[in-house]
Amino acid sequence: MAPLPKYKISKAAQGKHRSHLAIKAPGLSTCPKCGEKKLPHRVCPNCGTYKGEQVIAIKAKKAKK
Ligand SMILES: [Zn+2]
């Protein structure tokens, strides 16, 4: 039999424990080329540039179905 907690955790203690578990929104930076919001330290998904260099080719603008 697996070890079990000796005492029941009250709902207050459980809530305090879970107070740190919420998901936060990711930080956003702005692309210097197209001005679109993007994740920091990642290639811009809109224009495909990173640090002013074209890294990936973007085939068509706004062809997202
Ligand atoms: Zn961009």
N, CA, C, O and the ligand as a Tripos MOL2 file, in Angstrom:
@<TRIPOS>MOLECULE
protein
  261   259    66     0     0
PROTEIN
NO_CHARGES

@<TRIPOS>ATOM
      1 N           0.8530   -1.2010    0.0000 N.3       1 MET1
      2 CA          0.0000    0.0000    0.0000 C.3       1 MET1
      3 C           0.8830    1.2430    0.0000 C.2       1 MET1
      4 O           1.8590    1.3310    0.7450 O.2       1 MET1
      5 N           0.5320    2.1690   -0.8230 N.am      2 ALA2
      6 CA          1.3530    3.3850   -0.9590 C.3       2 ALA2
      7 C           1.1940    4.2590    0.2780 C.2       2 ALA2
      8 O           0.1470    4.2430    0.9240 O.2       2 ALA2
      9 N           2.2280    5.0180    0.6060 N.am      3 PRO3
     10 CA          2.1130    5.9450    1.7470 C.3       3 PRO3
     11 C           1.0550    7.0040    1.4850 C.2       3 PRO3
     12 O           0.9110    7.5040    0.3700 O.2       3 PRO3
     13 N           0.3320    7.3280    2.5220 N.am      4 LEU4
     14 CA         -0.7660    8.2850    2.3840 C.3       4 LEU4
     15 C          -0.5510    9.4630    3.3170 C.2       4 LEU4
     16 O           0.1110    9.3090    4.3430 O.2       4 LEU4
     17 N          -1.0810   10.6220    2.9990 N.am      5 PRO5
     18 CA         -0.9640   11.7710    3.9020 C.3       5 PRO5
     19 C          -1.6600   11.5020    5.2250 C.2       5 PRO5
     20 O          -2.7250   10.8860    5.2650 O.2       5 PRO5
     21 N          -1.0580   11.9630    6.2920 N.am      6 LYS6
     22 CA         -1.5900   11.6710    7.6220 C.3       6 LYS6
     23 C          -2.8290   12.4810    7.8980 C.2       6 LYS6
     24 O          -3.7450   12.0070    8.5700 O.2       6 LYS6
     25 N          -2.8730   13.7140    7.3830 N.am      7 TYR7
     26 CA         -4.0030   14.5920    7.6790 C.3       7 TYR7
     27 C          -4.6500   15.0630    6.3920 C.2       7 TYR7
     28 O          -4.0020   15.1810    5.3510 O.2       7 TYR7
     29 N          -5.9200   15.3220    6.4870 N.am      8 LYS8
     30 CA         -6.6410   15.9110    5.3620 C.3       8 LYS8
     31 C          -6.1960   17.3510    5.1780 C.2       8 LYS8
     32 O          -6.0650   18.0870    6.1560 O.2       8 LYS8
     33 N          -5.9610   17.7620    3.9430 N.am      9 ILE9
     34 CA         -5.5920   19.1560    3.6520 C.3       9 ILE9
     35 C          -6.8810   19.9640    3.5600 C.2       9 ILE9
     36 O          -7.7640   19.6530    2.7610 O.2       9 ILE9
     37 N          -6.9810   20.9940    4.3790 N.am     10 SER10
     38 CA         -8.1950   21.8100    4.3540 C.3      10 SER10
     39 C          -8.3200   22.5430    3.0350 C.2      10 SER10
     40 O          -7.3330   22.7360    2.3250 O.2      10 SER10
     41 N          -9.5220   22.9480    2.7120 N.am     11 LYS11
     42 CA         -9.7230   23.6610    1.4480 C.3      11 LYS11
     43 C          -8.9420   24.9690    1.4190 C.2      11 LYS11
     44 O          -8.5020   25.4090    0.3570 O.2      11 LYS11
     45 N          -8.7680   25.5940    2.5900 N.am     12 ALA12
     46 CA         -7.9910   26.8390    2.6400 C.3      12 ALA12
     47 C          -6.5300   26.5640    2.2870 C.2      12 ALA12
     48 O          -5.9300   27.2910    1.4950 O.2      12 ALA12
     49 N          -5.9610   25.5120    2.8780 N.am     13 ALA13
     50 CA         -4.5620   25.1820    2.5940 C.3      13 ALA13
     51 C          -4.3930   24.7680    1.1470 C.2      13 ALA13
     52 O          -3.3960   25.1000    0.5050 O.2      13 ALA13
     53 N          -5.3720   24.0420    0.6400 N.am     14 GLN14
     54 CA         -5.3330   23.6170   -0.7610 C.3      14 GLN14
     55 C          -5.3560   24.8420   -1.6890 C.2      14 GLN14
     56 O          -4.6220   24.9040   -2.6760 O.2      14 GLN14
     57 N          -6.2080   25.8020   -1.3510 N.am     15 GLY15
     58 CA         -6.2920   27.0170   -2.1600 C.3      15 GLY15
     59 C          -5.0060   27.8110   -2.1170 C.2      15 GLY15
     60 O          -4.5800   28.3650   -3.1300 O.2      15 GLY15
     61 N          -4.3740   27.8730   -0.9380 N.am     16 LYS16
     62 CA         -3.0920   28.5950   -0.8370 C.3      16 LYS16
     63 C          -2.0310   27.9190   -1.6910 C.2      16 LYS16
     64 O          -1.2280   28.5830   -2.3460 O.2      16 LYS16
     65 N          -2.0390   26.5960   -1.6760 N.am     17 HIS17
     66 CA         -1.0810   25.8480   -2.4870 C.3      17 HIS17
     67 C          -1.3060   26.1480   -3.9660 C.2      17 HIS17
     68 O          -0.3540   26.3120   -4.7300 O.2      17 HIS17
     69 N          -2.5630   26.2180   -4.3550 N.am     18 ARG18
     70 CA         -2.8710   26.4000   -5.7790 C.3      18 ARG18
     71 C          -2.8240   27.8530   -6.2180 C.2      18 ARG18
     72 O          -3.0340   28.1500   -7.3950 O.2      18 ARG18
     73 N          -2.5550   28.7510   -5.3040 N.am     19 SER19
     74 CA         -2.5440   30.1640   -5.6690 C.3      19 SER19
     75 C          -1.4010   30.5000   -6.6130 C.2      19 SER19
     76 O          -1.4030   31.5600   -7.2390 O.2      19 SER19
     77 N          -0.4250   29.6040   -6.7210 N.am     20 HIS20
     78 CA          0.7230   29.8660   -7.6030 C.3      20 HIS20
     79 C           0.6370   29.0990   -8.9110 C.2      20 HIS20
     80 O           1.5690   29.1300   -9.7140 O.2      20 HIS20
     81 N          -0.4740   28.4120   -9.1290 N.am     21 LEU21
     82 CA         -0.5280   27.4990  -10.2620 C.3      21 LEU21
     83 C          -1.1340   28.1110  -11.5170 C.2      21 LEU21
     84 O          -1.1740   27.4530  -12.5560 O.2      21 LEU21
     85 N          -1.5990   29.3320  -11.4500 N.am     22 ALA22
     86 CA         -2.2840   29.9150  -12.6070 C.3      22 ALA22
     87 C          -1.3120   30.1230  -13.7660 C.2      22 ALA22
     88 O          -0.1280   30.3830  -13.5540 O.2      22 ALA22
     89 N          -1.8150   30.0070  -14.9780 N.am     23 ILE23
     90 CA         -1.0000   30.2370  -16.1750 C.3      23 ILE23
     91 C          -0.9830   31.7320  -16.4640 C.2      23 ILE23
     92 O          -2.0220   32.3910  -16.4500 O.2      23 ILE23
     93 N           0.1980   32.2510  -16.7230 N.am     24 LYS24
     94 CA          0.3260   33.6750  -17.0470 C.3      24 LYS24
     95 C           0.4220   33.8540  -18.5550 C.2      24 LYS24
     96 O           0.8540   32.9610  -19.2850 O.2      24 LYS24
     97 N           0.0180   35.0000  -18.9840 N.am     25 ALA25
     98 CA          0.1210   35.3150  -20.4120 C.3      25 ALA25
     99 C           1.5950   35.4670  -20.7780 C.2      25 ALA25
    100 O           2.3650   36.0050  -19.9820 O.2      25 ALA25
    101 N           2.0130   35.0060  -21.9690 N.am     26 PRO26
    102 CA          3.4110   35.1440  -22.3590 C.3      26 PRO26
    103 C           3.7750   36.5990  -22.6310 C.2      26 PRO26
    104 O           2.9350   37.4010  -23.0400 O.2      26 PRO26
    105 N           5.0380   36.9200  -22.3970 N.am     27 GLY27
    106 CA          5.5000   38.2630  -22.6990 C.3      27 GLY27
    107 C           5.5080   38.4910  -24.1920 C.2      27 GLY27
    108 O           5.8220   37.5820  -24.9600 O.2      27 GLY27
    109 N           5.1700   39.6820  -24.6090 N.am     28 LEU28
    110 CA          5.1390   39.9670  -26.0370 C.3      28 LEU28
    111 C           6.0670   41.1250  -26.3450 C.2      28 LEU28
    112 O           6.1300   42.1060  -25.6040 O.2      28 LEU28
    113 N           6.7890   40.9960  -27.4540 N.am     29 SER29
    114 CA          7.5810   42.1130  -27.9430 C.3      29 SER29
    115 C           7.0810   42.4790  -29.3350 C.2      29 SER29
    116 O           6.3000   41.7430  -29.9390 O.2      29 SER29
    117 N           7.5290   43.5990  -29.8270 N.am     30 THR30
    118 CA          7.0500   44.0750  -31.1290 C.3      30 THR30
    119 C           8.1360   43.8690  -32.1640 C.2      30 THR30
    120 O           9.3080   44.1500  -31.9120 O.2      30 THR30
    121 N           7.7480   43.3780  -33.3260 N.am     31 CYS31
    122 CA          8.6980   43.1840  -34.4150 C.3      31 CYS31
    123 C           9.1610   44.5400  -34.9300 C.2      31 CYS31
    124 O           8.3280   45.3910  -35.2420 O.2      31 CYS31
    125 N          10.4840   44.7630  -35.0280 N.am     32 PRO32
    126 CA         10.9540   46.0730  -35.4970 C.3      32 PRO32
    127 C          10.6810   46.2980  -36.9830 C.2      32 PRO32
    128 O          10.6850   47.4370  -37.4510 O.2      32 PRO32
    129 N          10.4470   45.2230  -37.7180 N.am     33 LYS33
    130 CA         10.2440   45.3880  -39.1580 C.3      33 LYS33
    131 C           8.7860   45.6320  -39.5100 C.2      33 LYS33
    132 O           8.4600   46.6050  -40.1900 O.2      33 LYS33
    133 N           7.9030   44.7410  -39.0420 N.am     34 CYS34
    134 CA          6.5110   44.8760  -39.4390 C.3      34 CYS34
    135 C           5.6320   45.4140  -38.3170 C.2      34 CYS34
    136 O           4.4690   45.7510  -38.5400 O.2      34 CYS34
    137 N           6.1880   45.4940  -37.1120 N.am     35 GLY35
    138 CA          5.4060   46.0730  -36.0220 C.3      35 GLY35
    139 C           4.4020   45.1300  -35.4140 C.2      35 GLY35
    140 O           3.6130   45.5230  -34.5550 O.2      35 GLY35
    141 N           4.4250   43.8900  -35.8530 N.am     36 GLU36
    142 CA          3.4780   42.9030  -35.3260 C.3      36 GLU36
    143 C           3.9620   42.4150  -33.9560 C.2      36 GLU36
    144 O           5.1640   42.3890  -33.6940 O.2      36 GLU36
    145 N           3.0320   42.0320  -33.0910 N.am     37 LYS37
    146 CA          3.4110   41.4490  -31.8000 C.3      37 LYS37
    147 C           3.9780   40.0570  -32.0360 C.2      37 LYS37
    148 O           3.4420   39.2720  -32.8180 O.2      37 LYS37
    149 N           5.0810   39.7700  -31.3370 N.am     38 LYS38
    150 CA          5.6920   38.4550  -31.4740 C.3      38 LYS38
    151 C           6.2790   38.0380  -30.1510 C.2      38 LYS38
    152 O           6.4160   38.8550  -29.2410 O.2      38 LYS38
    153 N           6.6340   36.7530  -30.0330 N.am     39 LEU39
    154 CA          7.2800   36.2710  -28.8230 C.3      39 LEU39
    155 C           8.7310   36.7220  -28.8240 C.2      39 LEU39
    156 O           9.3780   36.6670  -29.8700 O.2      39 LEU39
    157 N           9.2650   37.1610  -27.7020 N.am     40 PRO40
    158 CA         10.6570   37.6050  -27.6660 C.3      40 PRO40
    159 C          11.6170   36.4470  -27.9440 C.2      40 PRO40
    160 O          11.3430   35.3030  -27.5840 O.2      40 PRO40
    161 N          12.7400   36.7560  -28.5860 N.am     41 HIS41
    162 CA         13.7980   35.8100  -28.9430 C.3      41 HIS41
    163 C          13.3090   34.7400  -29.9190 C.2      41 HIS41
    164 O          13.8130   33.6170  -29.9350 O.2      41 HIS41
    165 N          12.3320   35.1030  -30.7190 N.am     42 ARG42
    166 CA         11.8620   34.1590  -31.7300 C.3      42 ARG42
    167 C          11.6670   34.8890  -33.0430 C.2      42 ARG42
    168 O          11.4410   36.0980  -33.0870 O.2      42 ARG42
    169 N          11.7630   34.1070  -34.1210 N.am     43 VAL43
    170 CA         11.5680   34.6830  -35.4430 C.3      43 VAL43
    171 C          10.1380   35.1890  -35.5540 C.2      43 VAL43
    172 O           9.1960   34.5350  -35.1050 O.2      43 VAL43
    173 N           9.9920   36.3480  -36.1490 N.am     44 CYS44
    174 CA          8.6580   36.9190  -36.3220 C.3      44 CYS44
    175 C           7.8490   36.0350  -37.2700 C.2      44 CYS44
    176 O           8.2730   35.8040  -38.4020 O.2      44 CYS44
    177 N           6.7040   35.5420  -36.8320 N.am     45 PRO45
    178 CA          5.9090   34.6800  -37.7150 C.3      45 PRO45
    179 C           5.2460   35.4520  -38.8510 C.2      45 PRO45
    180 O           4.7890   34.8570  -39.8280 O.2      45 PRO45
    181 N           5.1950   36.7610  -38.7250 N.am     46 ASN46
    182 CA          4.5000   37.5570  -39.7370 C.3      46 ASN46
    183 C           5.3930   37.8460  -40.9400 C.2      46 ASN46
    184 O           4.9710   37.6700  -42.0820 O.2      46 ASN46
    185 N           6.6520   38.2990  -40.6830 N.am     47 CYS47
    186 CA          7.5180   38.6640  -41.8060 C.3      47 CYS47
    187 C           8.7500   37.7660  -41.8940 C.2      47 CYS47
    188 O           9.5160   37.8860  -42.8500 O.2      47 CYS47
    189 N           8.9670   36.8650  -40.9260 N.am     48 GLY48
    190 CA         10.0550   35.9010  -41.0230 C.3      48 GLY48
    191 C          11.4280   36.4890  -40.7930 C.2      48 GLY48
    192 O          12.4090   35.9530  -41.3090 O.2      48 GLY48
    193 N          11.5400   37.5690  -40.0390 N.am     49 THR49
    194 CA         12.8470   38.1610  -39.7820 C.3      49 THR49
    195 C          13.2210   37.9880  -38.3210 C.2      49 THR49
    196 O          12.3600   37.8530  -37.4520 O.2      49 THR49
    197 N          14.5390   37.9950  -38.0680 N.am     50 TYR50
    198 CA         15.0360   38.0120  -36.7030 C.3      50 TYR50
    199 C          16.2540   38.9210  -36.6810 C.2      50 TYR50
    200 O          17.1660   38.7410  -37.4880 O.2      50 TYR50
    201 N          16.2890   39.8760  -35.7910 N.am     51 LYS51
    202 CA         17.3520   40.8850  -35.7040 C.3      51 LYS51
    203 C          17.5830   41.5670  -37.0640 C.2      51 LYS51
    204 O          18.7220   41.8510  -37.4330 O.2      51 LYS51
    205 N          16.5290   41.8190  -37.7810 N.am     52 GLY52
    206 CA         16.6300   42.5180  -39.0440 C.3      52 GLY52
    207 C          17.0550   41.6640  -40.2110 C.2      52 GLY52
    208 O          17.1860   42.1610  -41.3290 O.2      52 GLY52
    209 N          17.2780   40.3590  -39.9660 N.am     53 GLU53
    210 CA         17.6800   39.4730  -41.0580 C.3      53 GLU53
    211 C          16.5250   38.5890  -41.4620 C.2      53 GLU53
    212 O          15.7560   38.1310  -40.6160 O.2      53 GLU53
    213 N          16.3990   38.3460  -42.7690 N.am     54 GLN54
    214 CA         15.3640   37.4260  -43.2550 C.3      54 GLN54
    215 C          15.8270   36.0070  -42.9490 C.2      54 GLN54
    216 O          16.8300   35.5450  -43.4930 O.2      54 GLN54
    217 N          15.1040   35.3240  -42.0860 N.am     55 VAL55
    218 CA         15.5280   33.9950  -41.6580 C.3      55 VAL55
    219 C          14.6990   32.9180  -42.3390 C.2      55 VAL55
    220 O          15.2480   31.9330  -42.8330 O.2      55 VAL55
    221 N          13.3860   33.0960  -42.3710 N.am     56 ILE56
    222 CA         12.5490   32.1220  -43.0490 C.3      56 ILE56
    223 C          11.7390   32.8400  -44.1180 C.2      56 ILE56
    224 O          11.4190   34.0210  -43.9790 O.2      56 ILE56
    225 N          11.4140   32.1290  -45.1730 N.am     57 ALA57
    226 CA         10.6690   32.7310  -46.2690 C.3      57 ALA57
    227 C           9.1740   32.6840  -45.9550 C.2      57 ALA57
    228 O           8.6340   31.6420  -45.5870 O.2      57 ALA57
    229 N           8.5400   33.8020  -46.1040 N.am     58 ILE58
    230 CA          7.0820   33.8630  -45.9580 C.3      58 ILE58
    231 C           6.4840   33.8370  -47.3570 C.2      58 ILE58
    232 O           6.7300   34.7230  -48.1750 O.2      58 ILE58
    233 N           5.6930   32.8010  -47.6110 N.am     59 LYS59
    234 CA          5.2050   32.6110  -48.9710 C.3      59 LYS59
    235 C           4.1590   33.6570  -49.3650 C.2      59 LYS59
    236 O           4.3320   34.3950  -50.3350 O.2      59 LYS59
    237 N           3.0930   33.7040  -48.6060 N.am     60 ALA60
    238 CA          2.0270   34.6420  -48.9640 C.3      60 ALA60
    239 C           1.5690   35.3680  -47.7120 C.2      60 ALA60
    240 O           1.5140   34.7850  -46.6290 O.2      60 ALA60
    241 N           1.2430   36.6400  -47.8660 N.am     61 LYS61
    242 CA          0.7580   37.4170  -46.7340 C.3      61 LYS61
    243 C          -0.7190   37.1230  -46.4840 C.2      61 LYS61
    244 O          -1.5360   37.1340  -47.4050 O.2      61 LYS61
    245 N          -1.0360   36.8630  -45.2390 N.am     62 LYS62
    246 CA         -2.4170   36.6090  -44.8120 C.3      62 LYS62
    247 C          -3.0410   35.4550  -45.5720 C.2      62 LYS62
    248 O          -4.2170   35.5070  -45.9350 O.2      62 LYS62
    249 N          -2.2440   34.3930  -45.8190 N.am     63 ALA63
    250 CA         -2.8010   33.2000  -46.4600 C.3      63 ALA63
    251 C          -3.0260   32.1390  -45.3860 C.2      63 ALA63
    252 O          -2.5870   30.9960  -45.5150 O.2      63 ALA63
    253 N          -3.7100   32.5390  -44.3390 N.am     64 LYS64
    254 CA         -3.8930   31.6450  -43.1850 C.3      64 LYS64
    255 C          -5.2400   30.9340  -43.2120 C.2      64 LYS64
    256 O          -5.7800   30.5930  -42.1600 O.2      64 LYS64
    257 N          -5.7790   30.7100  -44.3890 N.am     65 LYS65
    258 CA         -7.1000   30.0710  -44.5540 C.3      65 LYS65
    259 C          -8.1660   30.9610  -43.9180 C.2      65 LYS65
    260 O          -9.3480   30.6190  -43.9400 O.2      65 LYS65
    261 ZN          7.7830   41.0160  -38.4170 Zn       66 ZN66
@<TRIPOS>BOND
     1     1     2 1
     2     2     3 1
     3     3     4 2
     4     3     5 am
     5     5     6 1
     6     6     7 1
     7     7     8 2
     8     7     9 am
     9     9    10 1
    10    10    11 1
    11    11    12 2
    12    11    13 am
    13    13    14 1
    14    14    15 1
    15    15    16 2
    16    15    17 am
    17    17    18 1
    18    18    19 1
    19    19    20 2
    20    19    21 am
    21    21    22 1
    22    22    23 1
    23    23    24 2
    24    23    25 am
    25    25    26 1
    26    26    27 1
    27    27    28 2
    28    27    29 am
    29    29    30 1
    30    30    31 1
    31    31    32 2
    32    31    33 am
    33    33    34 1
    34    34    35 1
    35    35    36 2
    36    35    37 am
    37    37    38 1
    38    38    39 1
    39    39    40 2
    40    39    41 am
    41    41    42 1
    42    42    43 1
    43    43    44 2
    44    43    45 am
    45    45    46 1
    46    46    47 1
    47    47    48 2
    48    47    49 am
    49    49    50 1
    50    50    51 1
    51    51    52 2
    52    51    53 am
    53    53    54 1
    54    54    55 1
    55    55    56 2
    56    55    57 am
    57    57    58 1
    58    58    59 1
    59    59    60 2
    60    59    61 am
    61    61    62 1
    62    62    63 1
    63    63    64 2
    64    63    65 am
    65    65    66 1
    66    66    67 1
    67    67    68 2
    68    67    69 am
    69    69    70 1
    70    70    71 1
    71    71    72 2
    72    71    73 am
    73    73    74 1
    74    74    75 1
    75    75    76 2
    76    75    77 am
    77    77    78 1
    78    78    79 1
    79    79    80 2
    80    79    81 am
    81    81    82 1
    82    82    83 1
    83    83    84 2
    84    83    85 am
    85    85    86 1
    86    86    87 1
    87    87    88 2
    88    87    89 am
    89    89    90 1
    90    90    91 1
    91    91    92 2
    92    91    93 am
    93    93    94 1
    94    94    95 1
    95    95    96 2
    96    95    97 am
    97    97    98 1
    98    98    99 1
    99    99   100 2
   100    99   101 am
   101   101   102 1
   102   102   103 1
   103   103   104 2
   104   103   105 am
   105   105   106 1
   106   106   107 1
   107   107   108 2
   108   107   109 am
   109   109   110 1
   110   110   111 1
   111   111   112 2
   112   111   113 am
   113   113   114 1
   114   114   115 1
   115   115   116 2
   116   115   117 am
   117   117   118 1
   118   118   119 1
   119   119   120 2
   120   119   121 am
   121   121   122 1
   122   122   123 1
   123   123   124 2
   124   123   125 am
   125   125   126 1
   126   126   127 1
   127   127   128 2
   128   127   129 am
   129   129   130 1
   130   130   131 1
   131   131   132 2
   132   131   133 am
   133   133   134 1
   134   134   135 1
   135   135   136 2
   136   135   137 am
   137   137   138 1
   138   138   139 1
   139   139   140 2
   140   139   141 am
   141   141   142 1
   142   142   143 1
   143   143   144 2
   144   143   145 am
   145   145   146 1
   146   146   147 1
   147   147   148 2
   148   147   149 am
   149   149   150 1
   150   150   151 1
   151   151   152 2
   152   151   153 am
   153   153   154 1
   154   154   155 1
   155   155   156 2
   156   155   157 am
   157   157   158 1
   158   158   159 1
   159   159   160 2
   160   159   161 am
   161   161   162 1
   162   162   163 1
   163   163   164 2
   164   163   165 am
   165   165   166 1
   166   166   167 1
   167   167   168 2
   168   167   169 am
   169   169   170 1
   170   170   171 1
   171   171   172 2
   172   171   173 am
   173   173   174 1
   174   174   175 1
   175   175   176 2
   176   175   177 am
   177   177   178 1
   178   178   179 1
   179   179   180 2
   180   179   181 am
   181   181   182 1
   182   182   183 1
   183   183   184 2
   184   183   185 am
   185   185   186 1
   186   186   187 1
   187   187   188 2
   188   187   189 am
   189   189   190 1
   190   190   191 1
   191   191   192 2
   192   191   193 am
   193   193   194 1
   194   194   195 1
   195   195   196 2
   196   195   197 am
   197   197   198 1
   198   198   199 1
   199   199   200 2
   200   199   201 am
   201   201   202 1
   202   202   203 1
   203   203   204 2
   204   203   205 am
   205   205   206 1
   206   206   207 1
   207   207   208 2
   208   207   209 am
   209   209   210 1
   210   210   211 1
   211   211   212 2
   212   211   213 am
   213   213   214 1
   214   214   215 1
   215   215   216 2
   216   215   217 am
   217   217   218 1
   218   218   219 1
   219   219   220 2
   220   219   221 am
   221   221   222 1
   222   222   223 1
   223   223   224 2
   224   223   225 am
   225   225   226 1
   226   226   227 1
   227   227   228 2
   228   227   229 am
   229   229   230 1
   230   230   231 1
   231   231   232 2
   232   231   233 am
   233   233   234 1
   234   234   235 1
   235   235   236 2
   236   235   237 am
   237   237   238 1
   238   238   239 1
   239   239   240 2
   240   239   241 am
   241   241   242 1
   242   242   243 1
   243   243   244 2
   244   243   245 am
   245   245   246 1
   246   246   247 1
   247   247   248 2
   248   247   249 am
   249   249   250 1
   250   250   251 1
   251   251   252 2
   252   251   253 am
   253   253   254 1
   254   254   255 1
   255   255   256 2
   256   255   257 am
   257   257   258 1
   258   258   259 1
   259   259   260 2
@<TRIPOS>SUBSTRUCTURE
     1 MET1         2 RESIDUE 1 A MET
     2 ALA2         6 RESIDUE 1 A ALA
     3 PRO3        10 RESIDUE 1 A PRO
     4 LEU4        14 RESIDUE 1 A LEU
     5 PRO5        18 RESIDUE 1 A PRO
     6 LYS6        22 RESIDUE 1 A LYS
     7 TYR7        26 RESIDUE 1 A TYR
     8 LYS8        30 RESIDUE 1 A LYS
     9 ILE9        34 RESIDUE 1 A ILE
    10 SER10       38 RESIDUE 1 A SER
    11 LYS11       42 RESIDUE 1 A LYS
    12 ALA12       46 RESIDUE 1 A ALA
    13 ALA13       50 RESIDUE 1 A ALA
    14 GLN14       54 RESIDUE 1 A GLN
    15 GLY15       58 RESIDUE 1 A GLY
    16 LYS16       62 RESIDUE 1 A LYS
    17 HIS17       66 RESIDUE 1 A HIS
    18 ARG18       70 RESIDUE 1 A ARG
    19 SER19       74 RESIDUE 1 A SER
    20 HIS20       78 RESIDUE 1 A HIS
    21 LEU21       82 RESIDUE 1 A LEU
    22 ALA22       86 RESIDUE 1 A ALA
    23 ILE23       90 RESIDUE 1 A ILE
    24 LYS24       94 RESIDUE 1 A LYS
    25 ALA25       98 RESIDUE 1 A ALA
    26 PRO26      102 RESIDUE 1 A PRO
    27 GLY27      106 RESIDUE 1 A GLY
    28 LEU28      110 RESIDUE 1 A LEU
    29 SER29      114 RESIDUE 1 A SER
    30 THR30      118 RESIDUE 1 A THR
    31 CYS31      122 RESIDUE 1 A CYS
    32 PRO32      126 RESIDUE 1 A PRO
    33 LYS33      130 RESIDUE 1 A LYS
    34 CYS34      134 RESIDUE 1 A CYS
    35 GLY35      138 RESIDUE 1 A GLY
    36 GLU36      142 RESIDUE 1 A GLU
    37 LYS37      146 RESIDUE 1 A LYS
    38 LYS38      150 RESIDUE 1 A LYS
    39 LEU39      154 RESIDUE 1 A LEU
    40 PRO40      158 RESIDUE 1 A PRO
    41 HIS41      162 RESIDUE 1 A HIS
    42 ARG42      166 RESIDUE 1 A ARG
    43 VAL43      170 RESIDUE 1 A VAL
    44 CYS44      174 RESIDUE 1 A CYS
    45 PRO45      178 RESIDUE 1 A PRO
    46 ASN46      182 RESIDUE 1 A ASN
    47 CYS47      186 RESIDUE 1 A CYS
    48 GLY48      190 RESIDUE 1 A GLY
    49 THR49      194 RESIDUE 1 A THR
    50 TYR50      198 RESIDUE 1 A TYR
    51 LYS51      202 RESIDUE 1 A LYS
    52 GLY52      206 RESIDUE 1 A GLY
    53 GLU53      210 RESIDUE 1 A GLU
    54 GLN54      214 RESIDUE 1 A GLN
    55 VAL55      218 RESIDUE 1 A VAL
    56 ILE56      222 RESIDUE 1 A ILE
    57 ALA57      226 RESIDUE 1 A ALA
    58 ILE58      230 RESIDUE 1 A ILE
    59 LYS59      234 RESIDUE 1 A LYS
    60 ALA60      238 RESIDUE 1 A ALA
    61 LYS61      242 RESIDUE 1 A LYS
    62 LYS62      246 RESIDUE 1 A LYS
    63 ALA63      250 RESIDUE 1 A ALA
    64 LYS64      254 RESIDUE 1 A LYS
    65 LYS65      258 RESIDUE 1 A LYS
    66 ZN66       261 GROUP 0 **** ****
